[in-house]
Amino acid sequence: MTSNAAALAARLSVAPMMDWTDRHCRYLHRRLSRHALLYTEMVTAPALVRGGAVHLLAHDVSEHPVALQLGGSDPMELAQAARLGAQAGYDEINLNCGCPSDRVQSGTFGAVLMKDPARMAECVAAMREAVDVEVTVKCRIGVDDQDPEEVLPEFLARIVAAGITRVSIHARMAWLQGLSPKENRDIPPLNYPLVHRMKAYFPNLHISVNGGITSLDEAEAFLSGGLDGVMVGRAAYHTPADILCSADRRLFGDGPDSTPEQAVRDMLPYIDAHLVAGGKLNQITRHMLGLFAGRPGARGWRRALSEGASRPGAGPELVEAALAEIEALAQQAQAV
């Protein structure tokens, strides 16, 4: 994939989310949108380079366009990890400069890197030198007591000087002291105007906005307002049909819309193959619980999957039966 094609896909991306955006989740999301850019969970460079955990790079060819997000703070180690990601076939390698978790802080990477822009620039320069695919950055607007109006422009200037042409900005501060990672996703106030100002300051930098975006209407507003991309997190996970089913038509100009019903049917062979390989049904169906959010029967769908998928011997027939209930309710609604 060319960098231009990756940038086009980044008009809408699904954020990297720990414990959520694994390969099964991404396979499902690709059934809903052909064009949105998908991200892995953050994979740490030490896990790949020192731990040999290359199984974390496994993905299905149908997931493309798909990006690998790395965490780390050692330039040479990140370069090696980026090389492994490129060899595994990822279309983009992203450096996490925004995660506020204690685990990430103890490794001096994630949002902590925003306190050390010189090291961060060394990291991305080393990664770019190591691979031919595009290297990108995901960051916050600042950390702790930093002034985002001063810190963010300097941070972006550093990464642009290091050769970065695309960045995703979570429009909140990261408060490393006093807030949990979960609280950091909600409590620091959103500052979308600052992200827009960054686009004015850096017109040639592809900027995606992240944080608090819950609908395609909001995504369209950001794009029409001059930003290059929108990255959606929890809404894309909890209500994936609302975000992804009409995204190809509305944001990429390429219909028709997908449906969650067809996505479920398309998942059945994948589920079969996973079970034959020794996997468990709930490893996949846990990502499918929100497919019919807001629809008649959504609660029954969630209950059937969450209660039944972990039972011994549970297979695709459980998913088919739950889908039949949803479709029967839809037919009843149409007949009224």
VEXSE-627937 format. One record per residue: x, y, z of N, C-alpha, C, O in turn; residue in one letter. Coordinates in steps of 0.2 Angstrom, whole numbers, plus 2048, in hexadecimal, padded with zeros to 3 digits. Each point is the difference from the previous one (the first is absolute). Layout:
<nodes>
XYZXYZXYZXYZa/...
</nodes>
This chain:
<nodes>
8047FA8007FC806800804806800805801804m/7FA8047F88038068007FE8058067FB7FF803t/80A8057FE7FE8058067FA8047FE7FC802805s/8038007F57FA8037FE7F97FC8017FB803803n/8067F77FC7FA7FB8017FF8008087FA7FF802a/80B8008018007FF8087FD8078037FB800804a/8078067F97FD8068027F98007FF7FC803804a/8017FB7F67F98007FE7FC7FC8057FB802802l/8087F87FF7FD7FB8057FF8048077FB7FE804a/80A8067FE8008038067FA806801800803805a/7FC7FE7F67FB8048007FB7FE8067FD804804r/8037F57FD7FD7FD8068047FA8028017FC7FCl/80180480A8047FB8037FD7FE8077FC804803s/8057F57FE7FD7FE8078068008048057FC7FFv/7FB8078078068018048027F98037FD7FC801a/80A8048008037FB8047FD800807801805803p/7FD7F57FF7FD8008078027F98037FE7FB7FEm/8058068088037FA8037FA7FB8027FB802803m/8067F87FC7FC7FA8027FA8007FB7FB7FC801d/8048097FA7FA8007FC8027FF7F97FD7FB7FDw/8078098008028007F98057FA7FE8058017FDt/7F97F98058047FA7FE7FE7FE7F97FC8037FDd/8077F88007FF7FE7F97F97FE7FF7FE8007FAr/7FF7FD80B7F97FE7FF7FB8067FF7FC8007FCh/8058058087FD8068008018047F97FB8027FDc/80B7FE8018028037FA7FC7FC7FA7FE8037FBr/8027F78057FD7FC7FB7F98017FF7FD8017FBy/7FF80080B7F98028008008077FD7FB8017FCl/8098048077FF8077FD8018007F97FD8047FCh/8077F88018018007F97FA7FE7FC7FF8017FAr/7FD7FA8097FA7FE7FD7FB8067FF7FC8007FCr/8058058097FB8068008038067FB7FC8037FEl/80A7FD8028038067FC8067FD7FC8047FD802s/7FC8047F78057FE7FC8068058008067FE7FEr/7F98088048058067FF803802807805803800h/7F77FD8058038038078077FD8018017FA7FFa/80380A8048067FE8028007FD8077FD803805l/8057F67FC8007FD8068078008048057FF7FCl/7FA80180A8078008048007FA8057FB7FD802y/80B8007FF8017FB8057FF803807800806801t/8007F68048018028078078028008047FE7FCe/7FE8068098078028018047FA8017FF7FC805m/8078027F78047FB8018078038038028057FCv/8017F98098068038028067FE7FC8007FA7FFt/80580A8008067FE7FC8047FB8048027FB7FDa/7FE80680A8047FA8047FD7F97FF8037FB800p/7F68058007FD7FA7FF8027FC7FA8017FA7FFa/7FF80A7FB8027FD7FA8087FF7FF8027FA7FEl/80280B8048077FF7FF8037FC8058047FB7FFv/7FB8068088037FC8057FC7FA8028037FA801r/7F68067FE7FC7FB8027FE7FB7FB7FE7FA801g/8048087F97FF7FB7FA7F87FF7FF7FE7FB7FDg/7FE80A8057F97FE8007FD8027F97FB8047FFa/8087FA7FB7FD8017FA7F97FE7FE7FD8027FBv/8017F98097F97FE7FF7FB8068017FA8007FEh/8088068067FC8068017FF8037F97FC8057FFl/8087FA7FC7FF8037F97FC7FC7FC7FE8027FAl/7FF7F98087FB7FC7FC7FA8047FE7FD803804a/8027FC7F57FA8047FE7FD7FC7F98047FD7FDh/7F68048017FD7FD7FA8028057FA7FF806801d/8027F87FA8018047FA7FB8057FE8018057FDv/7F87F98057FB8047FE7FF8068057FC8047FFs/8087FC8068008068058038067FC7FE806803e/8057FA7F88048067FD7FA8057FD7FB7FD7FEh/8068098038068048038007FF8087FB802803p/80B7FC7FF8017FF8088068028028057FF7FDv/7FB8058098078038038017FC8067FC7FE804a/80B8027FD8037FD8078018068048048047FEl/7FA7FC8088028058058057FD8057FF7FB802q/8078097FE8057FD8058018058067FE8067FFl/8047F78068028048068077FF8028027FA7FFg/80280B8028077FF8028038078017FD8057FEg/8097FB8048048068018078007FE804804800s/7FE7F67FD8077FF7FE8008007F97FD7FB7FCd/80780A8017FF8007F88027FA7FC7FD7FE7FCp/8097FF8078027FA7FC7FB7FA8017FF7FC7FBm/7FE80380B7FC7FB8017F98017FC7FD7FC7FDe/80180A8037FA8027FC8017FF7F87FC7FE7FDl/80A8038018027FF7F98007F97FE7FD7FE7FBa/8057FE80A8007F87FF7F87FE8007FE7FC7FCq/7FE8078097F97FE8007FD8027FA7FB7FC7FDa/80680A8007FD8037FA8027FB7FA7FB7FF7FCa/80B7FF8048027FC7FB7FC7F98007FE7FD7FBr/80180080B7FC7FA8007F98017FE7FD7FC7FDl/80080A8057F98027FE8008007F87FB7FE7FDg/80A8068008008017F98007F97FC7FD7FE7FBa/8087FE8088007F97FD7FA7FC8017FF7FB7FCq/7FD8068097FA7FC8017FA8037FC7FB7FD7FFa/8078097FD7FB8027FB7FC8068027FB8027FCg/80680180A7FC8068028018067FB8058017FEy/7F68038018008057FB8038068038018057FDd/7FF7FC80A8028068048037FD8067FD7FB803e/8088098008027FF8077FF8068048038057FEi/7FA7FB8077FE8058048038008078017FB803n/80280B7FF8038008077FB8038057FE8067FEl/8017F78077FC8028058038058058057FF803n/7F88087FC8038058057FA803804800806801c/7FB7F58007FA8038047FD7FC8057FC802804g/8077F77FD7FD7FC805802802807806801801c/7F58008048028028068017FB806800801805p/7FF7F87F98007FB8058068008048068027FEs/7FA7FB8088057FF8058067FC7FC806801801d/7F77FA7FC8057FB7FD8048037FB8067FF7FFr/7F78067FD8048037FB8048068038068007FDv/7F88038088048058038077FD803805803800q/7FA7F78038067FC8038057FF7FB8067FF801s/7F88007F88047FF7FB8038067FC8038007FBg/7FB8068088028067FD7FE8017F98048027FCt/7F67FC8027FD8017FA7F98028007FD800805f/7FF8007F57FA8028008008088018048037FDg/7F77FF8077FF8078018068048038028057FFa/8027F78058068028038058037FB804805801v/7FC7F87F98048037FA7FF8077FF8048037FDl/7F68008047FF8077FF8048048048008067FFm/8027F78078058048048078007FE804804802k/7FD7F87F98078007FD8008007F88027FA7FDd/7FC80B8008008017F98067FE7FC8007FE7FBp/8068038088067FE7FD8017F97FF8017FE7FAa/7FD7FE80B8007F98007FB7FD7FB8017FC7FCr/7F98078047FB7FE7FC8028017F97FF7FC7FBm/80480A8038028017F98067FB7FE8007FE7FAa/80480080B8057FB7FE7FC7F97FE8027FD7FCe/7F98028087FD7F97FF7FC8007F98017FB7FDc/7FC80A8017FC8007FA8058007FA7FF7FD7FBv/8078078068058007FB8037F97FF8017FE7FAa/8007FF80B8037F98007FB7FB7FC8027FC7FCa/7F88058067FB7FC7FD7FF8017F97FF7FB7FCm/80180B8027FF8027F98067FD7FC8007FE7FAr/8068028098067FE7FD8007F87FE8037FE7FCe/7F97FF8098007F98007FB7FD7FB8017FA7FEa/7FA8098007FA7FE7FC7FF8047FA801806800v/7FB7F77FB7FE8047FA7F98028017FE8057FDd/7FE7F78087F9802801800807804805802803v/7F58017FD7FF8078038017FF8087FD7FB803e/8068098008018008077FB8068038018067FDv/7FB7F98087FC8068028008008088037FC803t/7FA8097FF8008018087F98018027FC8047FDv/8027FA8097FA8018038028048078047FD804k/7F98087FE8028048067FA8038037FA8007FEc/8078038087FB8048038028087FF8058017FCr/7F78038078028087FF8058028058038057FFi/7FE7F78068058018058007FC8067FB7FB800g/8098068048017FB806800804807804805800v/7F87F98058018038067FF8088007FB8037FEd/80A8008058008088008038037FA801806800d/8007F77FB8028037FA7FB8057FD7FA7FE801q/8088077FC7FB8047FC7FF7FE7F98058007FCd/7F57FD8028007FD7FA8018057FA8027FE7FBp/7FC8088068018067FB8078007FE8028027FBe/8037FD80A8078007FF8037FA7FE8047FF7FBe/7FA7FB8088037FA8007FE7FC7F98047FE7FDv/7F68038017FE7FC7FA8038037FA8027FC7FCl/7FE80A8038038037FA8087FD7FF8027FF7FBp/80180280B8077FE8008017F87FF8047FE7FCe/7F77FE8078007F97FF7FF7FE7F88047FC7FDf/7F78088007FF7FE7F98068037FC8017FC7FBl/8028098068058037FC8067FB8018047FF7FBa/7FD7FE80B8057FB8007FF7FA7FC8057FD7FCr/7F58008047FF7FA7FC8008027F88027FB7FCi/7FB80B8028018017F98078017FE8027FE7FBv/8028058098078007FF8047F97FF8047FF7FDa/7F97FC8078027F98007FD7FC7FA8027FB7FFa/7FA8097FD7FD7FD7FA7F97FD8007FE7FC7FCg/7FF80580A7F97FE8007FB8047FD801806800i/7FB7F77FC7FB8047FC7F97FF8027FB8037FDt/8047F88087F97FF8028007FE8088047FD802r/7F78068018008008077F88008027FC8037FDv/8037F98097F98008038018038078047FE804s/7F78077FD8018038067FA7FF8047FA8027FEi/8077FB8087FA7FF8057FF807803805802804h/7F68017FC7FF8078017FF8018087FC805802a/8077F78028008018078078008038057FD7FDr/7FC8078098077FF8038007F98037FB7FC801m/80B8018018017FA803802802807805803801a/7F77FB8048028028078037F98037FD7FC802w/80A8047FE8037FA8038007FF8078017FA803l/7FE80B8017FF8008077F98018027FE8067FFq/7FF7F68057FA8018027FA7FD7FD7FA800802g/8077FE7F77FA7FD7FC8027FA7FE8067FE7FEl/7F57FD8028017F97FD8008017F87FD8057FEs/8057F67FF7FF8007F87F98017FE7FF8037FBp/7FD7FA8097F88007FE7FE8088017FD8037FCk/80580080A7FE8078018038047FB7FE8057FEe/8087FA7FF8048047FB7FC8007FA8028047FCn/7FA7F78037FC8007FA7FA8058007FC8017FBr/80280180B7FA8048018018068037FC8057FFd/8087FC8078008068048048067FD7FD805800i/8097FA7FD8038067FD7FB8037FB7FE7FC7FBp/80180A8057FB8037FB8037FF7F98068017FFp/7F67FF7FC8017FF7F98028077FE7FC805801l/8097FC7FA8028077FE8007FF7F88068007FDn/7F57FF8008008007F88028067FD8047FF7FBy/7FB8078078028067FD8088007FF8038027FBp/8017FB80A8078008008027FC7FA8058017FDl/7F87F98028027FB7FB7FF8047F98047FF7FCv/7F68058047FF8047F98058057FF8038017FBh/80080280B8058057FF8077FD7FE8038037FCr/7FE7F68068067FD7FE8007FF7F88058007FDm/7F57FE8017FF7FF7F98028077FC8038007FBk/7FB8058088028077FD8078018008038037FCa/8007FB80A8078018018047FC7FB8068017FEy/7F87F98018047FA7FC7FB7FE7FB7FE7FA800f/80180A7FB7FB7FE7FA8027FA7FC7FC7FD7FDp/80A8018038027FA7FC8017FA8048017FB7FEn/7FD8068098007FA8047F97FD8007FB803801l/8047F67FE7FA7FD8007FE7FF8078037FC804h/7F88077FE7FE8008077F97FD8017FB8027FDi/8057F88077F97FD8027FF802807804800804s/7F68017FE7FD8028067FD7FA8047FD7FC7FCv/80580380A7FD7FA8047FE803807802805802n/7F97F78007FE8028077F88028007FF8067FDg/7FD7F68067F98028017FC8007FA7FA803800g/8087FB7FA7FC8007FA7FB7FA8008037FA801i/7F78077FE7FB7FA8017FC7FF7FA7FB7FC800t/8058087FB7FC7FF7FA8038027FA805804800s/7F97FA7FA8028027F97FE8077FF8048037FCl/7F78008077FE8077FF8068048038028057FCd/8017F98098058048038067FF7FC8048057FFe/7FE7F57FF8057FF7FB8008047FA8058037FEa/7F57FD7FF8008057FA8018078018038047FCe/7FB7FE80A8018078028078028018028057FEa/8027F68058078018018038017F98058047FFf/7F97F77FC8048007FA7FE8067FC8048037FCl/7F57FF8047FF8067FC8038068048008067FCs/8027FA80A8038058038078017FF803804803g/8007F87F98078007FE8057FB8028058007FEg/7F87FC8078057FB8028007FA7FB7FC7FF7FCl/80A7FD8048017FB7FB7FD7F98027FE7FC7FBd/80180380B7FD7F98027FD801807801804804g/7FB7F77FD7FD7FF8078017F98027FF7FB7FDv/80380480A8027FA8037FA7FF805800804805m/7FD7F67FA7FA7FF8058027FA8048037FB7FEv/7FC8058098027FB8057FA7FC8027FE7FC7FCg/80080580A7FB7FC8037F98007FD7FD7FA800r/80180B7FC7FA8007FC8017FA7FB7FB7FD7FEa/80A8037FF8017FB7FA8007F98037FF7FB7FCa/80380480A8007FA8037F97FE8037FD7FA7FFy/80080A8057F97FF8037FA8007FB7FB7FD801h/8068087FA7FA8007FB8038007F98008057FCt/8047F68028047FF7FA7FB8027FA8038037FBp/7F77FA8057FC8017FA7FF8087FF7FF8027FAa/7FF80180B7FF8077FF8068047FD7FF8057FCd/8077F98068068047FE8027FD7F98028047FCi/7FE7F68038037FD7FA7FC7FE7FA8028007FAl/7F77FF8077FC7FD7FB7FF8057FA8007FE7FAc/8008088077FF8057FB8068047FF8008057FCs/8067FA8078068048008028007F98038057FDa/7FD7F57FF8038007F97FD8057FC8038037FCd/7F67FD8047FC8047FC8018078028018057FCr/7FE7FD80B8008078028078038008008067FFr/8057F68038078048018057FE7FA8048047FFl/7FA7F67FD8057FE7FB7FD8007F98037FF7FBf/7F68038057FD8007F97FF7FA7FD8008007FAg/8007FA8098007FA7FD7FB7FB8048017FD805d/7F88037F97FB7FC8028017F97FD8047FF7FDg/7F77FD8057FA8018048027FF8088067FD801p/7F58048038017FF8078007F98027FD7FC7FCd/8078028098007F98027FA8008057FD804802s/8027F58007FB7FF8068037FC8058047FB7FEt/7FA8058088037FC8057FD7F97FF8047FB802p/7F68047FB7FE7F97FF8057FC7FB8027FB802e/8008097F98047FD7FB8077FF8038047FB7FFq/7FE8098058078008048007F98048057FD800a/7F58028048007FA8048017FA7FB8037FB802v/7F98057F98017FA7FB8077FF7FE8027FB7FFr/80180B7FF8077FF7FE8057FE8058057FD7FEd/7F98048088047FE8068007F88018057FD803m/7F68007FA7FF7F98028067FB7FE8027FC804l/8008057F58067FC7FE8068018058047FC801p/7FD80B8008068028047FF7FC8078057FE803y/7F58028007FF7FD8078017F97FF8047FD805i/7FA8007F68017F87FF8087FF8008027FB803d/8018097F98087FF7FF8038018078057FC802a/7F98098028038018067FF7FA8058047FE804h/7F68007FC7FE7FA8048047FA7FE8037FC805l/7FE8027F58037FB7FE8088008028037FB801v/7FF80B7FF807801802801800808806801802a/7F57FE8018007FF8087FE806803801801807g/7FD8047F67FD8068037FA8008047FC7FA7FFg/80280B8047F98008047FB8057FD8038057FDk/7F77F98037FB8057FC8008068038008057FDl/8007FC80A8008078038068047FF7FF806801n/8067F77FC8068057FE7FE8047FB8038067FFq/7F87F87FD7FE8047FA7F98038028008067FEi/7FC7F78057F98038018008068057FB804800t/80A7FC8048008068058008067FC7FE806803r/8057FA7F78018067FC7F98027FC8008057FDh/7FC7F68037FA8017FC7F98028047FB8017FDm/8068008097FA8018057FD8067FE7FA801801l/8098057FC7FD8067FF7FD8017F97FE8057FEg/8037F57FE7FE8017F97F98037FF7FF8037FBl/7FC7FB8097F98027FF7FE8058057FA800802f/80A8048017FF8058057FA8047FE8018037FAa/7FA7FE80A7FB8057FE7FA7FD7FC7FC8037FEg/8057F68007FC7FD7FC7FB7FB8048027FE805r/7F88017F97FC7FB8038047F98018027FD7FBp/7FE80080B8037FA8018088008028037FB801g/7FF80C7FF8078018028027FC8078057FD800a/7F78048048017FD8078007F98008057FC803r/7F78017F98007F87FF8067FE7FD8037FB801g/7FF8097FA8067FE7FC8068008058047FB800w/7FD80A8048068018047FF7FA8058057FD802r/7F58028018007FA8058027FA7FD8037FC803r/7FA8027F78017FA7FD8087FF7FF8027FA801a/80180B7FC8077FF7FF8048008078057FC800l/7FA8098048048008067FF7FA8058057FE803s/7F57FF7FD7FF7FB8048027F97FD8027FB803e/7FC8057F78017F97FC8077FF7FD8027FA800g/80280B7FE8067FF7FC8057FD8058057FD7FDa/7FB8038098057FD8047FF7F98038047FD803s/7F68017FB7FE7F98028047FB7FB8028017FBr/8007F98088047FB7FD7FC7FE7FA7FA7FF800p/8098007FA7FD7FE7FA7FD8067FC7FD7FE7FBg/8028088077FD8057FD8038017F9806801800a/7F58007FB8038017F97FC8057FD7FC803802g/8057FD7F77FD8057FC7F88008007FD8057FEp/8007F58037F97FF8007FD8058067FA8027FFe/80A7FF8067FD8058057FF8077FD7FB803802l/80A7FF7FA8008067FD7FA8017FB7FD8047FFv/8037F67FD7FA8007FB7F98008037FC8047FEe/8047F98087F98008037FF8078037FA8027FFa/80B8018047FF8078027FE8057FB7FC805800a/8077FA7FA7FF8047FA7F97FF7FD7FC8057FEl/8027F58027F97FE7FE7FB8048047FB8027FEa/8067FF8097FB8038048008087FE7FB803800e/80B8007FF8008077FE7FD8017FA7FC8047FFi/8057F77FC7FC8017F97F97FF8017FC8037FCe/8027F88087F87FF8017FD8078037FB8027FEa/8088018077FE8068037FF8067FA7FC803800l/80A7FD7FC8008057FB7FA7FF7FB7FD8057FEa/8017F58007FB7FE7FC7F98028037FC8037FDq/8037FC80A7FA8018037FF8088007FB8027FFq/80B8028027FF8078007FE8037FA7FC8047FFa/8067F87FB7FF8037F97F87FE7FF7FD8047FCq/8017F78077F97FE7FE7FB8048047FA8007FEa/8088038077FB8048047FE8077FC7FC804803v/
</nodes>
